[in-house]
Amino acid sequence: MKVQRLLTLCICFALLVAATPNATAYKGYQLSRNDIVDFTLVDQNAENFTFSTLDKDVTVVAFIFTACPDVCPVITQSLRLVQEGLSESDAERVGFVSISVDPDRDTPEALAKFTERHGVSWPHLTGDKDTLSEVYRNFGVLVDQEVIDAHIEVNEDSTVTYVDPSGNASEFMSMPSGWELHQIMAHEANWSINATDSEYGHYVTAIEGVEAPSDYSWWWSLLIHNETSGAWEASDVGIDSIDALEHDQLVWAASNANTSNLAAPHPDHSTMQVLFPDNTTANHTLQELNAWHLSMGAFAGAGLNTSMPSSEWGHYMESIDDVVAPSDYSWWWSLSTWNTTSQAWDASSLGMDSLIEPTYIAWSPNSTNLSEIPPPGATLRDEVQPGVCNNHGWEMGTGEGKHCMCDEGYEWAEDNRASCVSSDITAIDYAVGHSTITYILDGMTPTVAWTGDSWRAEDFQIDVEAALGGQSDPSQNSGMPGLTFGIAMAGLGLAAAAISPRREPDQ
């Protein structure tokens, strides 16, 4: 009896195996698409490249643009890890192709620099807009040029990465208030300005020795420029509440002076003017940005107290977030800059005042291993305030260019790039600009899609290997009874044999 039960269990297991679907369970979104139509574009070597000539069993196709400061470098480096993680035999059967969605900027020369910078050699393709439009339609990809242009603007925004003594890293965009801009201007112009810090913020009491009287017959008034009316108007908020990125033209004016004596705003640079009670004026224009300016704006915007005293050699970092470097110089705050060529952090050979127009800088204890500091953009998305992008993304850019980078499975709400709503993952079209898409093709057939850049290279590699393993000899799919059919029939026969003895007494 026990033998019969054991045999019955084995038979049931065999039937279960026989009934299990033979489809591969991919980690990405599995697609059901027609084959793509072959196309010819231009690669990074300025040579024509026809897609079908790659002639690989499986092909990975990514859509990128080289001026993209965040998603595209991550995608490229992740695919590089996938390529390097394949076995030698699998690597020979897998091809990689990247296609530009920004042909105006992505010339073959730009693509060549991009591939060299990221240490990859697979084809990076561009072409004329008409041809590329057909390729995008072929793959079911929507290209949002406005967002691509917004990313270009963001790429010009510098950031500061801060590593605390415990090794925790954070990245901050420069978000100076009017007070930081005021301090920068006063220092650069060498103006003597007295100000009091009250519970309501800073207010100015004297400029260049001209002190506002105690009887309040006049006072120092903060003016900002009204772009609509073209007039200088008294600010409704204090200097600490001014967004210096939105209002970079400041005026301190005696309240009894004639504002018609003020100069028009500078069209390209930040300025600060002083209008004295006798209607004389002084003004200063900030011609260039240095690392001191950037550090002030970034740390103040993040709400971290810093001390950067001025010396005969320029400003130096004394403390960050109230953490003061020890007086025995066992460590000190060290400035690093991002090397776009080597894609690594380098210790700065210049002080912060001499580091002009920096792109990305980092402050860390000098004992920090620079290779362990995250690259620019790596931590911004981890520092999202509650409610931003409906809690399903993170903000990128400033001013009119600010928009959400939505999480996987989410997209912009209609006509609102500042919010993220759930998207239909089964939709055919994918927007490139605020997100991106990478395909795995079985021959010429799109089989799997991965959206965004938050996926792990290990998971993507598993899908590539599954696509390779899913290919079988055509003779195995000819409609003839195969192993599954044989197991099922054998199982049924054994079940009948195992069960029939128990029915004999009733016969």
RARA-V156813 format. One record per backbone hydrogen bond with DSSP energy under -1.0 kcal/mol. NH is the residue of the N-H (numbers start at 1). CO is the residue of the C=O. If there is no record, write none. Layout:
nh=(NH & NH)
co=(CO & CO)
//
This chain:
nh=(5 & 6 & 7 & 8 & 9 & 10 & 11 & 12 & 13 & 14 & 15 & 16 & 17 & 18 & 19 & 29 & 31 & 36 & 41 & 42 & 43 & 46 & 49 & 51 & 53 & 54 & 58 & 59 & 60 & 61 & 62 & 63 & 64 & 68 & 74 & 75 & 76 & 77 & 78 & 79 & 80 & 81 & 82 & 83 & 84 & 85 & 91 & 92 & 93 & 95 & 97 & 98 & 99 & 100 & 101 & 105 & 106 & 107 & 111 & 112 & 113 & 114 & 115 & 116 & 117 & 118 & 120 & 125 & 126 & 132 & 133 & 134 & 135 & 136 & 137 & 138 & 139 & 141 & 142 & 144 & 148 & 149 & 150 & 151 & 152 & 153 & 154 & 155 & 156 & 157 & 159 & 160 & 161 & 162 & 163 & 164 & 167 & 170 & 172 & 174 & 175 & 178 & 181 & 182 & 183 & 184 & 185 & 186 & 187 & 188 & 189 & 191 & 194 & 196 & 198 & 201 & 203 & 205 & 206 & 207 & 208 & 210 & 212 & 216 & 221 & 223 & 224 & 226 & 230 & 233 & 235 & 241 & 244 & 247 & 250 & 251 & 252 & 253 & 254 & 255 & 257 & 261 & 262 & 271 & 272 & 273 & 274 & 275 & 276 & 279 & 282 & 284 & 286 & 291 & 291 & 292 & 294 & 295 & 296 & 297 & 298 & 299 & 300 & 301 & 302 & 303 & 304 & 307 & 311 & 314 & 316 & 318 & 319 & 320 & 321 & 322 & 323 & 325 & 329 & 334 & 336 & 337 & 338 & 339 & 343 & 344 & 346 & 348 & 356 & 357 & 361 & 362 & 363 & 364 & 366 & 368 & 372 & 373 & 378 & 382 & 383 & 388 & 390 & 391 & 392 & 394 & 396 & 401 & 402 & 403 & 404 & 405 & 407 & 410 & 411 & 416 & 421 & 423 & 427 & 430 & 432 & 433 & 438 & 439 & 440 & 441 & 442 & 443 & 445 & 447 & 448 & 449 & 450 & 452 & 460 & 461 & 462 & 463 & 464 & 465 & 466 & 467 & 468 & 469 & 470 & 471 & 476 & 477 & 486 & 487 & 488 & 489 & 490 & 491 & 492 & 493 & 494 & 495 & 496 & 497 & 498 & 499 & 500 & 502 & 503 & 507)
co=(1 & 2 & 3 & 4 & 5 & 6 & 7 & 8 & 9 & 10 & 11 & 12 & 13 & 14 & 15 & 449 & 447 & 444 & 49 & 126 & 47 & 43 & 41 & 39 & 50 & 51 & 93 & 441 & 95 & 439 & 97 & 437 & 99 & 65 & 70 & 71 & 72 & 73 & 74 & 75 & 76 & 77 & 78 & 79 & 80 & 81 & 87 & 88 & 90 & 58 & 60 & 123 & 62 & 125 & 64 & 102 & 102 & 105 & 107 & 108 & 109 & 110 & 111 & 112 & 113 & 114 & 115 & 98 & 42 & 128 & 129 & 130 & 131 & 132 & 133 & 134 & 135 & 136 & 430 & 432 & 144 & 145 & 146 & 147 & 148 & 149 & 150 & 151 & 153 & 154 & 359 & 172 & 361 & 170 & 363 & 168 & 164 & 162 & 160 & 158 & 297 & 242 & 177 & 178 & 179 & 180 & 181 & 182 & 183 & 184 & 185 & 186 & 206 & 203 & 201 & 198 & 196 & 194 & 194 & 210 & 192 & 207 & 205 & 213 & 253 & 251 & 233 & 231 & 226 & 224 & 222 & 238 & 176 & 243 & 271 & 223 & 273 & 221 & 275 & 219 & 254 & 258 & 259 & 248 & 284 & 250 & 282 & 252 & 280 & 276 & 274 & 272 & 270 & 352 & 355 & 352 & 290 & 291 & 292 & 293 & 294 & 295 & 296 & 297 & 298 & 300 & 299 & 319 & 314 & 311 & 309 & 307 & 307 & 323 & 305 & 305 & 320 & 318 & 326 & 364 & 362 & 346 & 360 & 344 & 339 & 339 & 337 & 335 & 354 & 289 & 159 & 336 & 161 & 334 & 332 & 365 & 369 & 370 & 375 & 379 & 380 & 385 & 387 & 388 & 389 & 405 & 403 & 398 & 399 & 396 & 417 & 394 & 392 & 407 & 421 & 413 & 411 & 409 & 424 & 140 & 142 & 435 & 450 & 61 & 448 & 59 & 445 & 57 & 442 & 440 & 440 & 29 & 438 & 436 & 456 & 457 & 458 & 459 & 460 & 461 & 462 & 463 & 464 & 465 & 466 & 468 & 473 & 474 & 482 & 483 & 484 & 485 & 486 & 487 & 488 & 489 & 490 & 491 & 492 & 493 & 494 & 495 & 496 & 499 & 500 & 504)
//
